Amino acid sequence: MTKSMTQTGSSALVADRDWWRGAVIYQIYPRSYQDSNGDGIGDLKGITARLPYVASLGVDAIWISPFFTSPMKDFGYDVSNYKGVDPIFGLLVDFDDLIAEAHRLGIRVMIDLVLSHTSDQHPWFVESRSSRFNPKADWYVWSDSKPDGTPPNNWLSIFGGSAWQWDPTRLQYYMHNFLTSQPDLNLHNPEIQDALLAVERFWLERGVDGFRLDTINFYFHDLELRDNPALAPERRNANTAPAVNPYNYQEHLYDKNRPENLAFLRRFRAVMDEFPAIAAVGEVGDSQIGLEIAGQYTSGNDKMHMCYAFEFLAPDPLTPAGVAKVLHDFARAAPEGWACWAFSNHDVVRHVSRWGFDIADHEAHAKFLASLLMTLRGSVCIYQGEELGLTEADLAYEDLQDPYGIQFWPDFKGRDGCRTPMVWDDKSVNGGFSDGRPWLPVSPDHLGRAVSVQEQDQRSVLTHYRRFLNFRKQYPAFAKGEIEFRPYEAPVLGYERIFGNETILCLFNMSGAPVTVERPIERLEVLEGHGFDSHLGDDRIFLPAWGGFFARVE
């Protein structure tokens, strides 16, 4: 094994191959975190400068969205060089410095790998499209047209329209699940698999601690190019694509979710296992069978360490029964697996807006959601700004950058509203993000929630995140334990987290009015330090609006 390029420096990391199980991972969208050079775009040096803040939260790792060389048609998710840093983000040495500082602070670093497709400007695709007979001719998904010149089948792109784009040089169509400038790689070709595993090894040797694998269930397609069947209207939902998108009208049996992916994921895991304490989380994008796929990909201890589907990233409001159903469904679909739950990320409306537009007490609701997320069975992803209770930014059409939003405006406004810059200082220009004009405008509504404001307030959402993360670390059951739900009536959600001889009762009031519930017959030791003003009476437990109660069951 090649020695990590960062192992020679000091590190506060504890050697633990199981660190990911129950870890809290903080997602950084690099364009919007911190700009160090005044060009209006966040960069790697900016992230490094803010790592002490990240460490102060008490998280275990960071996940950095793509920073590789890219034409930025999809803002880094269209890679043109897997082994290079795009100049807008800095240099490769800046990434080395970032890893060294993160490790010094005890933070692990996971990076986003986009292996299902590249940019059409990637040298691989430039060569592949040049003719039908070059060495990389079969590195992407190409097909002849039907006799009438139309695409080979009915597959649709998530970003709108056909998943096939005509190429006048090869006189063939190429497949793209996303933008036309993002051609799909042909992972049926073992040469492509080898090339992607070489990318994996490059970054592991550079010192990364793991990966977030983008669109992990999109890696393979049906070799027969069979049409997807129609999906019955009653089975449609907006979990992974907005309701206005006809992508939801198909059952995606043949353009993704293919069984051949399992063998490739085993190859990917084998490379990770050559290195100490590496972990990967896969993004499973499917509206009907996402949990089942997550179960397949995390089974057997030889593929993904953990996966997340879109059940908690969907627009449907949270309810006690709904939360219990998702956890029950995951346990049934993935009995050997491990989930990584998130309420927000760079692709969806921020959850405090998605689930709370009509909720009066924004602060209490944000604290409740954070605490619920951090006590569910599984690992946790927190998206930058979530710890500030940031709402979805409202942008004018002329400020949009996201091609997804531009395509479906105004019924779907795209992803820019959750990608606006982080707000650090309410007194500084652009909230302390940049001295230049930001690539997306800083939301005026966010300035009052800047880090500088919340750090001075012991009742703030930021203070609650820090307090609750510290509380969570005191009890291994929250990170590693099993979960068993208790039969409480709505609006109360109740469950136990069980690890070894320790059982912790968690109760949440999922409403804006105080409630009381009957005290359990077991002896309870009330836990403190979580920040909720709940208490135990002689025969009742008192829960404030959007409140939580925690006790050790003896």
N, C-alpha and C positions, 0 to 999 in steps of 0.2 A: 504494500500500500504506500502511495506517495504521502509524505508528511504534509499536513496542512500548512499553508503558507503563513497562518496566523498563530501556529502553536508555539512559536518561539517567544511570543510576548506574554505578559502577565495575564492571567485569566481568573475570574471569580466563579467560573462555571463548575458545578459539581458533576463528576462523572456518573451518569445515570442513563442507561439505555431506555429506561421507561419514563423519561422526563415528560414526554408528550401526553401521557395518560392523565387527563385532568388538568392539563396546562391551560393557562390563559395567554392567548396570543393577540397581540395588538397589531392591527393592519394599518400600514402606512401607504397612502397613495402619493408617490413621490412628487408628482407635479404640483401638489397642493399642500405640502407639509411645511416646508421652510425654504425660501429662496436665499441663497448666500451671495449671489453676484448681481442682483438688481435687474435681471432680465424678465422678471415676472413669472418665472417657472421654478418650482421647487427642485432641489437637487440633492445629490448624495452628501455633500458637505453640510447642507442644511439639516439633513436627518441626523448626521453625526453630532452637530452642535446641540440638537435637542434630545439626545439620548439620555442625559441626566434627568430630564423631565419624564421620559418614558420609564426610566428606572424608578422614579419616585412614585409611580402608580402601583408598582408591585407586580407587574406582569412577568411572565416567564420567557416570552419570546416575541419577536416582531416578524411579521410577514410583510415584505416589500413588494408591491405591485411592479410590473415589468419596467426595467430601466435600460433594457438592451437597445442596441442600435435599431432605429425604426423610422420610417417616414411619417409616423404618428397619424395615420388615417384613422386608427382606432386607439390612439394614445398609448402606444407601447405594446398592445396586444396583437400587433402586426410586426413581427420581428424580421429584420433583414440581416442580423448577425447575432447569433446566440451567444457568442463569446466576447462581445464588445459592449462597452457602455456608450449609450448615445451621448454625443457632446453636450446636449442641453442639460444632462444630469451630471456630467463631469468625466473623470478618467477612471480607468481600472484601478489605479492606485488609490483613488478616493474610496472605492468600494473596499479595498483592503484595509484602509484606515477605519472605515465604518465597522467592519467586523472586529478589528482589534479593540476598538473602544467599546463596542457592545459586549464583547466577552469580558473585558476588564470590569464592566459594570454588572456582570452576571446575567446578561441577556443573550439568548440564542437568536440566530438569524435564519429565517426561512425566506426563500425567494420564489417568485411566481414563474413557473415554466409553462409556456404555451406550446404544446407539442402536437396539437391537432392540425395546425395550419401555420403558414408563414406569411410574410408580406410578399406581394408580387414582385418586389424589388430585391428579394433574397437571391443571391447568386445561384442557388439551387433551382429556383423557378425560372430565372432568366435562361439558364441552360436548358431546362426541361421543355420550355415552350419554343425553343429555337428550331426544333425538328422532331419528327417521330422516332428518330433512330440514334439520338445522342446518348451518352452514358447515363444521363439522369432523366431520360424520357419517361420512365415509369416511376419517378419519385413522387409524382402528384397524381390525382385522380382524374384521368382523361377518358373521354368516351366519344365515339362517333355519334352523330345526330340520328334521329329517326329518319326514314326515307323522305319525309316531307320537310326536313331541315329543323324540326323542333327538338327541344332537349330530350335526352334519352329516357327520362322518367318524370314523375310529378313532384320530386323532392323540392322543398321550399327552404329559403334562407331565413334565419331568424330576423335578419335586418330588413326583410321585405323582398317579395318577388321570388323568382326561380332560384334554386341553388346551383344553377348551371350558367356559365358565361362562355360565349362563343369566342374562340381565338382564331383570328384570320390567318396566322402563320401555319399552325398545325391543321387548320380546318377541322377542329374538334372542339368539344365543350370541355371545360374543366369545372370541377365541383368546388363550391364555396359555401360553407354553412353560415358564414357571416357576411362581411362586405365582399364585393367582387374583387377587391384588392387583397383578399385573404384566402388564397387558394389552399385547399385541403391537401395535406400530405397523404401519401399512400402507404400506410403502415403495413399493408400486406407484403410490401417489399422488404426483405430482411436487411438490405443495405440502408434503408431509411431508419429502421430500428437501431442498427449499429451506430449510425450518425447521431441519433438522438441520445443514445446511451453515452456516447462520447461527450456530448454537451453536459449531461448529468455529472459525469466524472470530472469534467473541467471545473465545475463550480464546487463539487465536494472537495477537490484538492485545493481549492482556494479558501476553504474553511467554513463554508455554509453548514448549518446544522439541520437543514431539511428543505422541503419544497411544498409549495401549494401548487397543485397541478390543475391548470385551467381546463374546463370542459373535458373532463377525463373520460366521459362516456361517448365522446365524439371521435375517438381515435380511428375506429375502423368503420368501413361501410360494407354493404352487401355486394359481393363480387358479381352477382347476377343483375344488379341494379334494378331490383324489383320495385314496383310502385308501392308507396305507403298506402295502406287502406284509410278510408275516411274514419274519423272518430265521431262517435255518436254525440250529439249536442249536450246530452245530459252528463257526459263524462269530461267535458271541457272545463278548464279552469285557467286562471291567470297566474299560476305559480311561477312559471319560468319565462313567459312572454306576455305582454299586455293583451287585454281582451280584444283590442282592435286589430290584432295581428292574425292573419289567416293561418300562420304556423300552428296555431292551436286547433285547427280543423283536421289535422292528420294524426294518426297513430304512428309514431316514429319507430317502426320495427326494423327498417332497412337502412336508413341514413345514419343511425347511431345505435348504441346499446348492443353491439354485436358480441357474440361469445368469444371471438378471437382475441378480444382485448385482455382476457384473463392471462393468457400465456405471456403477453408483452409486459403486463404489470408484474408478473413474477420475475422477468428479466430485470426490470427496473429496480425491484426490491433487492435482488441479489447484489446489484452494484452498491446500493445503500448499505447493505449488511457488511460490506468490506470495510466500512468506516465506523468509528465508535459513535454511539448516541445520535443517530440520524433518524429523522421521522418525516413522513409526508402525509399531507391531507389532500384528498381529491374532491374537486367540485363536481357533483353529479347534477346535471341539468336535465331533468325530465319531470313532466307534470303528472304522469300517471304512476310510474313504477320507480321513482327516485329512491325510495327507501329500500326496495328490493335490490336495486343495483348496488347501493351502498353496502348492503349485506354481502353480495357476491364479492365485491372488491376488497372487503375487510376480513373475509373469512380465511381460515387456515394459517394465519400468521406468516404468510408468504407473499402478500401483495401490499395493499395500502395499510398504513397504521390506523388511519381514520378517514372518514369521508363526511361531507355534509351535503344534504339535499336542500330543497327550497321550501319546506313546510313552514319554517319560521321566518322566511324572507318573503312570504306571500302577503297579499293585501288583506286577507281575511283577519278580522279582529281576534285577539286572544280571548279564550274563555277557559274556565277550569277544565271542562270536559275536553276541549280541544287540545290543551297542553297534555293532558293525560293520554289522549288518543295517539298523539304523535309519538310519545315515549313508548307506549304499548306497541304501536305499529313497528317502531324501529326494533324493539326487543324481539318481536316475532320475526321480522324480516332479516335481522342481522344478529342471531343469537351468539355468534362468535365475534361480532364486530364492535367497533367503538365509534361513537358519533363525535362530531365537532360542531357545536351549535353556534349560530350567529343570528342576531336580530337585524343587523344592518351590514352593508358593505358598499363597495363602489358601484354596484349595479342596480340598487333598489332605492326607493324612497326611504329616507331616514325613518326609523321605526317610531320615534316619538311623534312624528307627523302622520305616518301611515296608520297608526293605531290610536292617535290622540288628538285629531283636529278639533273635536268638540269637548275635550276634557279641560276643565277650568284650572285645576292645580297641576300645571305642567311639571313643576319641580318634583312633586311627590310621585307623579306617574313615572317620570324618568328614573327615579331612585328605585321604585318598585320593580320596573322592568330589568334594571341592572342586577338586582338581587335575585330575581327569579332566574335569569339566565345563568348566573354564577353558582346556583345550587342544583341545577339539573344534572342528571348523570351524563357525563361526556366532557370533552374539552370545550373551550370557549374561545370565540373570536370577537374582539372588540374593534370596531372601526373608528379611526381617528375622528375626534370631535364628539363621538358618542358619550365620552366621559364628561363632556361639557353640557350635555343635553341639547345639542344643536338640532334645530329643525331643518326641514327641507327648504333650501333657498328658492325663492321665486324669481326666475330670470325672464327677461324679455326675449322675444324670439331672436332679435338681432345680437344678443349675447351668447346664443347657443353655439357650442362647439361639437357636441355629440351627434354623429350622423344618424344614430338611431332615433333621437328626438326630432331632428330635422325632417326625417322621413315620415314620422307619424304625428307631427304637430297638427293641431293643438290637443287632440284626444289623448296622446301620450307625449309627455314633454321630455322624455329621455332621461339620461343619467347625470346631467350636469348639476342638477339641484343638490345632489349629495356629494359633489366633487369640488365645491367651492373651497377657497383656501381656509386653512386652519387659522383661528384667531388667537393670537398670543397676548396682545397688549391693546387695550381699548383706547389708549392715548396716542398710539403710534400710527403712522400712515399705513393704510391697508391692514390694520389689525396686527402689525408687526410681522406679517408674512413676507413682504417684499417692499423695497424702496422704489421699484419700477411698477409699471402697470401690470396687474396680475392677469394671467391668461383667462381666468374667469373672475368676475367681480366679487369682491368681498361683500357678503350680505350685511346690510345695516342692522338687521335683526340679530345678527350674531355678535356684534361688538360688545353688547352688554353681558355676554356670556364668555368673554375672553378669559384666558387662563389668569391674567393679572387681576381680574375682578373676583373670580371664584376662589383663588388661593387665600383671599383675605376673609372669606366667609365660611365659618364652620358649618353652616347649614346648606352649602352649595352642593350641586350635583357632583362636581369634581371631588370635593371633600368626601362625599358619600362613596364614590368609587374607590378612593384610596382606603377609606375606613373598611369598606366591605371586603376588598381584596385582602386586607390584613386579617380580618375576621375569618375569611375562608381558609387562609393558610394554617390557622390554628387547629383545624379539624380535618384530618385526612379523609374522613368519610365524604366530604364535599368533592374532593378530587377523584378519589379512587372507588368510592362505595357503590353498592347496589341501590336501587330505588324501588320503593313500594308505596303505592298510593293509598290514601285513606279516604273513606266514603263521606266526605263533607258535602253539604249542599252549597250550590252557587250563592253568593259570589266567592266563597272560600275554596281555595285549592290547598290540599294537604297531602304531604308525602313524607316518608322517612328515608334518610340516607344511612346505609348500613355498611360498616367496614369493620371486620373483626368483631370485637366485643362492644364496639361503639355504635349506638343508634341515635340519630339526631332527627327530631321532629321539626318539619318546616311547615308553617302555615302562612298563606298569603291571602289578603283581602283584595280581590280584583274588582274593587268598586270605589267610587268617590265618596262613600258614606261609611262611618264607623260601624263595625259589627262585633258581636260577641258569639263565641261558640262554647259548647259544653267542654269542660275540662276532661281529658282522657282519664281512664281509671289507673293508668300507670303512674308511677312516681316520676316527676319531672324536675330536672335541674335547669333552671332558666339560664340561657346563655346571654351574655352581654357583649357590647362592643360593636353591634351591627348597625346602630344608628336609628332604629325604629322605636317609637314610643308605644310599644305594646307591653302588656303586663298580664300576670297570672293572678286571678282571684281564688277564692276558696272553692268555687265550683264552675267558674267561667274563665275563658281567655278573652282578653279585650284587644281588638285589632283596630288601629286607626285607619282612616281612608288610605287606600293604596299602601297598606302597611304589612309588615312581616313579623313573625314570631318564631323563635328558635329555642329548642330545649333538648337537652340530652335525656333520653328515656332510660330510666334505671330499673 
